[in-house]
Amino acid sequence: MNQAPLGYQPHNHERCINEALTSARQLCQEKGARLTSIREQVLTYVWLSHQPLGAYDILEHLSQHKNSTKLAPPTVYRALDFLQEHGLVHRIASLNAYMGCCLPNLPHHSQFLICQHCRTTVELADQNISQSVLKAASASGFQVETEHIEILGRCPNCQQESDRD
């Protein structure tokens, strides 16, 4: 049996955050992009859990934990746009929310398993799925420009809770 993805297992999110920040700093340095303090803070908050967060959730968190002036929504949206442009976060369209990218240094197509109960979301980045989508689209005469698949269901943890009820 396959081991459940990290997002479904109890673990220390500090490690997720540290790895995400290290990757972001390295990627931005290589690209000559500026990873500002606000962008780092947004990325840090996105990685606090494996549940996608909306821009206003991020704004509220930053406003509560930042000692300076109150931030405006455009500041958070600009930071999220930057992080998404550089492959550091993904936008989960069905939830209008963002989550950290598990492979920021590699070009890839993503598939997301989204638990409808607890909102835990896991990125698959499975090449077999991507190839199947590209093949089917091509057979239909369709040219794929971007692929982003969201799969809704129930995670292993919520399934176990449901079985206990």
C-alpha positions as CSV (number, residue, x, y, z in Angstrom):
1,M,0.0,0.0,0.0
2,N,1.3,3.5,-0.8
3,Q,2.2,5.8,2.0
4,A,-0.2,8.8,2.4
5,P,1.2,12.1,1.1
6,L,2.8,14.4,3.7
7,G,-0.2,16.7,3.8
8,Y,-2.3,13.9,5.3
9,Q,0.3,12.9,8.0
10,P,1.0,14.7,11.3
11,H,4.3,16.6,10.8
12,N,6.2,19.7,11.7
13,H,5.1,22.5,9.4
14,E,8.2,24.4,10.4
15,R,10.1,22.1,8.1
16,C,7.6,22.8,5.2
17,I,8.0,26.5,5.8
18,N,11.8,26.4,6.0
19,E,12.1,24.3,2.8
20,A,9.6,26.6,1.0
21,L,11.5,29.8,2.1
22,T,14.9,28.3,1.2
23,S,13.6,27.3,-2.3
24,A,12.0,30.7,-2.8
25,R,15.2,32.6,-1.9
26,Q,17.3,30.4,-4.1
27,L,14.8,30.6,-7.0
28,C,14.5,34.4,-6.7
29,Q,18.2,34.8,-6.5
30,E,18.7,32.7,-9.7
31,K,16.0,34.7,-11.5
32,G,17.1,38.1,-10.2
33,A,13.7,38.6,-8.6
34,R,13.2,40.4,-5.4
35,L,11.7,38.4,-2.5
36,T,10.5,41.2,-0.2
37,S,9.7,40.8,3.4
38,I,5.9,40.9,2.7
39,R,6.3,38.2,0.0
40,E,8.2,36.0,2.4
41,Q,5.5,36.6,5.1
42,V,2.8,35.6,2.7
43,L,4.6,32.5,1.6
44,T,5.3,31.6,5.2
45,Y,1.6,31.9,6.1
46,V,0.6,29.9,3.0
47,W,2.8,27.0,4.2
48,L,1.5,27.0,7.8
49,S,-0.9,24.2,6.9
50,H,-1.8,22.1,3.8
51,Q,-5.1,23.9,3.5
52,P,-5.5,26.6,0.7
53,L,-5.9,30.1,2.1
54,G,-7.8,33.0,0.6
55,A,-6.2,36.4,0.2
56,Y,-8.3,37.9,2.9
57,D,-7.4,35.1,5.4
58,I,-3.7,35.9,4.6
59,L,-4.4,39.7,5.0
60,E,-6.1,39.2,8.4
61,H,-3.2,37.0,9.6
62,L,-0.6,39.5,8.5
63,S,-2.5,42.4,9.9
64,Q,-2.7,40.7,13.3
65,H,0.9,39.6,13.4
66,K,2.6,42.6,11.8
67,N,3.8,45.4,14.1
68,S,3.6,48.1,11.4
69,T,0.6,49.8,9.7
70,K,-2.4,47.8,8.6
71,L,-1.9,46.2,5.2
72,A,-4.3,46.7,2.3
73,P,-5.7,43.9,0.1
74,P,-3.7,45.0,-3.0
75,T,-0.5,44.4,-1.1
76,V,-1.4,40.8,-0.5
77,Y,-2.7,40.3,-4.0
78,R,0.5,41.7,-5.5
79,A,2.6,39.3,-3.2
80,L,0.4,36.4,-4.3
81,D,0.7,37.3,-8.0
82,F,4.5,37.5,-7.6
83,L,4.7,34.1,-5.8
84,Q,2.4,32.5,-8.4
85,E,4.3,34.0,-11.3
86,H,7.5,32.5,-9.9
87,G,5.9,29.1,-9.3
88,L,6.0,29.3,-5.5
89,V,2.3,29.1,-4.9
90,H,-0.7,27.7,-6.8
91,R,-4.2,29.2,-7.0
92,I,-6.9,26.7,-6.3
93,A,-9.7,28.2,-8.5
94,S,-12.6,26.2,-7.0
95,L,-11.8,27.6,-3.5
96,N,-10.5,31.0,-4.7
97,A,-7.5,30.3,-2.5
98,Y,-3.7,29.7,-2.6
99,M,-1.4,26.9,-1.5
100,G,2.4,26.4,-1.6
101,C,3.9,24.6,-4.6
102,C,5.7,21.4,-3.7
103,L,8.0,21.6,-6.7
104,P,8.9,25.2,-7.2
105,N,12.2,24.5,-9.0
106,L,10.7,22.2,-11.6
107,P,8.3,23.0,-14.4
108,H,5.3,20.8,-14.0
109,H,1.5,20.4,-14.4
110,S,-0.4,20.0,-11.2
111,Q,-3.3,18.0,-10.0
112,F,-4.8,18.7,-6.6
113,L,-6.7,16.4,-4.3
114,I,-9.0,18.6,-2.2
115,C,-10.8,17.2,0.8
116,Q,-14.3,18.7,0.9
117,H,-14.5,18.1,4.6
118,C,-11.3,19.5,6.1
119,R,-9.9,21.4,3.0
120,T,-6.5,19.6,3.2
121,T,-5.1,19.8,-0.3
122,V,-2.3,17.7,-1.7
123,E,-0.5,18.5,-5.0
124,L,0.2,15.4,-7.1
125,A,2.2,16.7,-10.2
126,D,1.7,13.3,-11.8
127,Q,3.2,13.2,-15.3
128,N,1.0,10.2,-16.3
129,I,-2.2,12.3,-15.7
130,S,-0.7,15.2,-17.5
131,Q,0.2,13.1,-20.5
132,S,-3.3,11.6,-20.7
133,V,-4.9,15.1,-20.6
134,L,-2.5,16.4,-23.3
135,K,-3.1,13.3,-25.5
136,A,-6.9,13.6,-25.1
137,A,-6.9,17.3,-25.8
138,S,-4.7,16.9,-28.8
139,A,-7.0,14.2,-30.2
140,S,-9.8,16.7,-29.9
141,G,-7.8,19.3,-31.7
142,F,-7.4,21.3,-28.5
143,Q,-4.1,23.0,-27.6
144,V,-3.5,23.0,-23.9
145,E,-1.8,26.2,-22.6
146,T,-2.0,25.4,-18.9
147,E,-3.2,22.4,-16.9
148,H,-4.7,22.6,-13.5
149,I,-6.8,19.8,-12.3
150,E,-8.8,19.9,-9.0
151,I,-10.2,16.6,-7.7
152,L,-12.7,16.9,-4.8
153,G,-13.3,14.1,-2.3
154,R,-12.4,13.0,1.2
155,C,-8.9,12.6,2.5
156,P,-7.7,9.5,4.4
157,N,-8.1,11.2,7.8
158,C,-11.6,12.3,7.2
159,Q,-12.5,8.9,5.8
160,Q,-11.3,7.3,9.1
161,E,-13.3,9.8,11.1
162,S,-16.4,9.0,9.0
163,D,-15.8,5.3,9.6
164,R,-15.7,5.8,13.4
165,D,-19.0,7.7,13.4
